[in-house]
């Protein structure tokens, strides 16, 4: 699913005579009983995963 999202965003967008290439990074965090104390902790873990992926050059 993440690869599909990255591929969809990576398409070149056209607006009149201008074009733009977009890129994205996806952070994935798994949720399970007792894994995180709150939704904020889950989002923080996903955010760290995204920044690790960006630093590694992986989308």
C-alpha positions as a Markdown table, in Angstrom:
| # | Residue | x | y | z |
|---|---|---|---|---|
| 1 | Unk | 0.0 | 0.0 | 0.0 |
| 2 | Unk | 2.8 | 2.4 | 0.9 |
| 3 | Unk | 4.5 | 1.8 | -2.5 |
| 4 | Unk | 1.3 | 2.5 | -4.3 |
| 5 | Unk | 0.9 | 5.8 | -2.5 |
| 6 | Unk | 4.5 | 6.8 | -3.3 |
| 7 | Unk | 4.1 | 5.9 | -7.0 |
| 8 | Unk | 0.9 | 7.9 | -7.3 |
| 9 | Unk | 2.4 | 11.0 | -5.8 |
| 10 | Unk | 5.6 | 10.7 | -7.9 |
| 11 | Unk | 3.7 | 11.4 | -11.1 |
| 12 | Unk | 4.5 | 14.7 | -12.9 |
| 13 | Unk | 1.7 | 17.2 | -12.5 |
| 14 | Unk | 0.9 | 19.7 | -15.2 |
| 15 | Unk | -0.6 | 23.1 | -14.7 |
| 16 | Unk | -0.8 | 25.0 | -18.0 |
| 17 | Unk | 2.8 | 25.3 | -19.3 |
| 18 | Unk | 4.3 | 24.5 | -15.9 |
| 19 | Unk | 5.1 | 21.1 | -14.5 |
| 20 | Unk | 6.0 | 19.9 | -11.0 |
| 21 | Unk | 7.4 | 16.6 | -9.7 |
| 22 | Unk | 6.2 | 15.6 | -6.3 |
| 23 | Unk | 7.8 | 13.2 | -3.9 |
| 24 | Unk | 6.8 | 11.7 | -0.6 |
| 25 | Unk | 8.1 | 9.6 | 2.3 |
| 26 | Unk | 5.9 | 7.2 | 4.2 |
| 27 | Unk | 6.4 | 6.2 | 7.8 |
| 28 | Unk | 4.7 | 3.1 | 8.9 |
| 29 | Unk | 4.0 | 2.2 | 12.6 |
| 30 | Unk | 2.3 | -1.0 | 13.7 |
| 31 | Unk | -0.3 | -0.8 | 16.4 |
| 32 | Unk | -1.1 | -3.6 | 18.9 |
| 33 | Unk | -2.3 | -4.0 | 22.4 |
| 34 | Unk | 0.1 | -2.4 | 24.9 |
| 35 | Unk | 2.4 | -1.1 | 22.2 |
| 36 | Unk | 1.7 | 2.6 | 22.7 |
| 37 | Unk | 0.1 | 4.5 | 25.6 |
| 38 | Unk | -1.8 | 6.9 | 23.2 |
| 39 | Unk | -2.6 | 7.9 | 19.7 |
| 40 | Unk | 0.0 | 10.6 | 20.0 |
| 41 | Unk | 2.7 | 8.0 | 20.8 |
| 42 | Unk | 1.7 | 6.0 | 17.7 |
| 43 | Unk | 1.9 | 9.1 | 15.5 |
| 44 | Unk | 5.3 | 10.0 | 16.9 |
| 45 | Unk | 6.6 | 6.5 | 16.1 |
| 46 | Unk | 5.3 | 6.8 | 12.5 |
| 47 | Unk | 6.9 | 10.2 | 12.2 |
| 48 | Unk | 10.2 | 8.8 | 13.3 |
| 49 | Unk | 9.9 | 6.0 | 10.8 |
| 50 | Unk | 9.2 | 8.5 | 8.0 |
| 51 | Unk | 12.3 | 10.6 | 8.9 |
| 52 | Unk | 14.4 | 7.4 | 9.0 |
| 53 | Unk | 13.2 | 6.5 | 5.6 |
| 54 | Unk | 13.9 | 10.0 | 4.2 |
| 55 | Unk | 17.4 | 9.9 | 5.7 |
| 56 | Unk | 18.1 | 6.5 | 4.2 |
| 57 | Unk | 16.8 | 7.6 | 0.8 |
| 58 | Unk | 13.9 | 5.1 | 0.9 |
| 59 | Unk | 10.4 | 6.2 | 0.1 |
